[in-house]
């Protein structure tokens, strides 16, 4: 019969105590790679790129871009960014709006598709006038069109990859509005692996400190 001294038993216990941490780290790494930043981010302002449109004024039909090089989005179509007043905006007094009478505004991700897009939407004074459609980089509709009713602001979240978004105003009355717009580009494979490795390393270090 093999005899284990106190030192041998302590070494076996130490090895066993590390197994749960290792299993947890492996599980978290897989989850991070699978979900990317979407599992950690939950509001427009938390995304990599955020725009509240404050002090951004454009005319109808004049496109503009937001975001840094490599993560740009272009707002275009029959729409504008303007001072709509505190009553119309979700925050501040500025918002992006699509003109009435069957007008379409577009949001195109120029450099890389978006992994998640979040924003607030309102149909203004129209009881039903606003339809939001998201498309992947190949132009295929993602899910079903989103219909927005009335003036109440609704938080919208679209998971990608998203190539572009179309916002349609089918009414002949008021404009429809989008405010506090945020998105995160799809990370490159190497970047996702680095994110997962950093998180696993942090968890492992935390476990080591607790044992110490």
C-alpha positions as CSV (number, residue, x, y, z in Angstrom):
1,X,0.0,0.0,0.0
2,X,1.3,3.4,-1.0
3,X,1.7,5.9,1.9
4,X,1.2,9.6,1.3
5,X,2.8,11.9,3.8
6,X,1.4,15.3,4.8
7,X,3.4,17.0,2.1
8,X,2.1,14.5,-0.5
9,X,-1.5,15.0,0.6
10,X,-1.2,18.8,0.5
11,X,0.2,18.6,-3.0
12,X,-2.7,16.4,-4.1
13,X,-5.2,18.8,-2.5
14,X,-3.6,21.8,-4.2
15,X,-3.9,20.1,-7.6
16,X,-7.5,19.2,-7.0
17,X,-8.3,22.7,-5.9
18,X,-7.1,24.1,-9.2
19,X,-9.4,22.0,-11.3
20,X,-12.6,24.0,-10.8
21,X,-10.8,27.3,-11.6
22,X,-9.3,25.7,-14.8
23,X,-12.7,24.4,-15.9
24,X,-14.3,27.8,-15.2
25,X,-11.6,29.6,-17.2
26,X,-12.1,27.2,-20.2
27,X,-15.9,27.7,-20.1
28,X,-15.5,31.5,-19.9
29,X,-13.0,31.6,-22.8
30,X,-15.4,29.7,-25.0
31,X,-18.3,32.0,-24.0
32,X,-16.2,35.1,-24.8
33,X,-15.2,33.8,-28.2
34,X,-18.7,32.8,-29.0
35,X,-20.5,36.0,-27.9
36,X,-17.7,38.6,-28.3
37,X,-18.5,42.0,-26.7
38,X,-22.3,41.5,-26.7
39,X,-22.3,39.6,-23.4
40,X,-20.6,42.5,-21.6
41,X,-22.3,45.5,-23.2
42,X,-25.9,46.4,-22.6
43,X,-26.6,50.1,-23.5
44,X,-25.9,52.4,-26.4
45,X,-23.3,54.5,-24.5
46,X,-21.4,51.3,-23.6
47,X,-20.7,50.4,-27.2
48,X,-17.3,51.0,-28.9
49,X,-18.8,54.0,-30.9
50,X,-21.5,56.2,-29.5
51,X,-23.3,59.3,-30.9
52,X,-25.9,61.4,-29.2
53,X,-26.1,63.9,-32.2
54,X,-25.8,66.9,-29.9
55,X,-24.6,70.0,-31.9
56,X,-24.6,68.0,-35.1
57,X,-26.6,69.8,-37.7
58,X,-27.1,68.6,-41.3
59,X,-29.7,69.2,-44.1
60,X,-32.0,66.5,-45.5
61,X,-30.1,64.3,-47.9
62,X,-26.6,65.3,-46.7
63,X,-24.8,62.2,-45.4
64,X,-22.4,62.4,-42.5
65,X,-20.1,59.9,-40.7
66,X,-19.4,59.0,-37.1
67,X,-16.7,56.8,-35.5
68,X,-12.9,56.5,-36.0
69,X,-11.1,55.1,-39.0
70,X,-11.8,51.4,-39.2
71,X,-15.1,51.6,-37.4
72,X,-17.0,54.3,-39.3
73,X,-20.8,54.5,-39.9
74,X,-22.5,56.7,-42.4
75,X,-25.9,58.2,-41.9
76,X,-27.6,59.0,-45.2
77,X,-30.9,58.9,-47.2
78,X,-33.7,61.4,-46.8
79,X,-32.8,62.2,-43.2
80,X,-30.9,64.8,-41.1
81,X,-29.4,65.5,-37.7
82,X,-30.8,68.6,-36.1
83,X,-32.1,70.4,-33.0
84,X,-35.6,68.9,-32.5
85,X,-36.1,70.2,-29.0
86,X,-36.1,68.4,-25.7
87,X,-39.7,67.2,-26.3
88,X,-38.6,65.2,-29.4
89,X,-35.1,64.1,-28.4
90,X,-34.4,61.2,-26.1
91,X,-31.5,63.1,-24.5
92,X,-30.5,66.7,-25.0
93,X,-32.2,68.4,-27.8
94,X,-30.7,66.9,-31.0
95,X,-31.7,63.7,-32.8
96,X,-31.4,62.0,-36.2
97,X,-34.8,62.1,-38.0
98,X,-36.2,60.7,-41.2
99,X,-38.5,63.0,-43.3
100,X,-42.2,62.2,-43.7
101,X,-44.0,60.8,-46.8
102,X,-42.4,57.4,-47.4
103,X,-38.8,58.6,-46.9
104,X,-36.0,56.2,-46.0
105,X,-32.9,56.9,-43.9
106,X,-29.9,54.6,-44.1
107,X,-27.1,53.8,-41.7
108,X,-24.2,51.9,-43.3
109,X,-21.2,50.4,-41.5
110,X,-18.4,51.3,-43.9
111,X,-15.3,49.5,-42.6
112,X,-16.5,46.5,-40.7
113,X,-20.0,45.1,-40.0
114,X,-21.4,45.8,-36.5
115,X,-21.7,42.9,-34.0
116,X,-24.3,44.8,-32.0
117,X,-26.2,48.0,-32.6
118,X,-28.3,49.8,-29.9
119,X,-30.3,53.0,-30.1
120,X,-33.5,54.6,-29.0
121,X,-36.3,55.1,-31.6
122,X,-39.6,57.1,-31.6
123,X,-42.3,57.4,-34.3
124,X,-43.0,61.0,-33.1
125,X,-46.7,62.0,-33.3
126,X,-47.6,59.3,-35.7
127,X,-49.5,56.3,-34.3
128,X,-47.7,54.0,-36.7
129,X,-45.1,55.2,-39.1
130,X,-41.7,53.8,-38.4
131,X,-40.1,50.5,-39.7
132,X,-36.5,49.5,-39.0
133,X,-34.8,46.8,-41.1
134,X,-31.3,45.5,-40.5
135,X,-29.3,43.7,-43.2
136,X,-26.1,41.6,-43.1
137,X,-23.1,42.5,-45.3
138,X,-24.6,40.5,-48.1
139,X,-27.8,42.5,-48.1
140,X,-29.9,39.7,-46.4
141,X,-32.6,40.8,-43.9
142,X,-31.7,40.0,-40.3
143,X,-34.7,38.7,-38.5
144,X,-38.0,40.5,-39.0
145,X,-38.7,44.3,-39.6
146,X,-39.1,46.2,-36.4
147,X,-42.2,48.4,-36.2
148,X,-42.2,51.3,-33.7
149,X,-45.5,52.8,-32.5
150,X,-46.2,56.3,-31.2
151,X,-44.0,58.9,-29.5
152,X,-42.7,56.8,-26.6
153,X,-38.9,56.0,-26.9
154,X,-38.1,52.4,-27.3
155,X,-34.6,50.9,-26.9
156,X,-33.7,48.7,-29.9
157,X,-30.9,46.1,-30.0
158,X,-29.8,44.4,-33.2
159,X,-27.1,41.7,-33.2
160,X,-25.1,41.1,-36.3
161,X,-23.1,41.0,-38.3
162,X,-25.0,44.1,-39.5
163,X,-24.0,45.7,-42.8
164,X,-26.6,48.4,-42.9
165,X,-29.9,49.6,-41.5
166,X,-32.9,51.2,-43.2
167,X,-35.4,53.4,-41.3
168,X,-38.6,54.0,-43.2
169,X,-41.2,56.7,-42.4
170,X,-44.4,55.7,-44.0
171,X,-46.5,58.6,-42.7
172,X,-47.3,61.9,-44.3
173,X,-47.2,63.8,-41.0
174,X,-44.4,63.9,-38.5
175,X,-40.7,62.9,-38.8
176,X,-39.5,59.7,-37.0
177,X,-36.5,59.8,-34.7
178,X,-33.4,57.9,-33.6
179,X,-31.2,59.1,-30.7
180,X,-28.3,57.9,-28.6
181,X,-26.9,55.5,-31.2
182,X,-24.2,53.0,-30.3
183,X,-22.5,50.1,-32.0
184,X,-19.5,47.8,-31.7
185,X,-17.7,46.4,-34.9
186,X,-17.3,42.7,-35.3
187,X,-13.8,42.0,-33.8
188,X,-11.1,40.4,-35.8
189,X,-10.5,36.7,-34.8
190,X,-7.2,37.5,-33.3
191,X,-8.7,40.3,-31.2
192,X,-11.4,38.1,-29.9
193,X,-8.8,35.5,-28.8
194,X,-6.8,38.2,-27.0
195,X,-10.0,39.4,-25.2
196,X,-10.7,35.8,-24.1
197,X,-7.1,35.2,-23.0
198,X,-7.0,38.4,-21.0
199,X,-10.3,37.5,-19.2
200,X,-9.1,34.0,-18.4
201,X,-5.8,35.4,-17.1
202,X,-7.6,37.8,-14.8
203,X,-9.8,35.0,-13.5
204,X,-6.8,32.8,-12.9
205,X,-5.0,35.6,-11.1
206,X,-8.0,36.2,-8.9
207,X,-8.2,32.5,-8.0
208,X,-4.5,32.4,-7.2
209,X,-4.8,35.4,-4.9
210,X,-7.7,33.9,-3.0
211,X,-5.8,30.7,-2.5
212,X,-2.8,32.7,-1.3
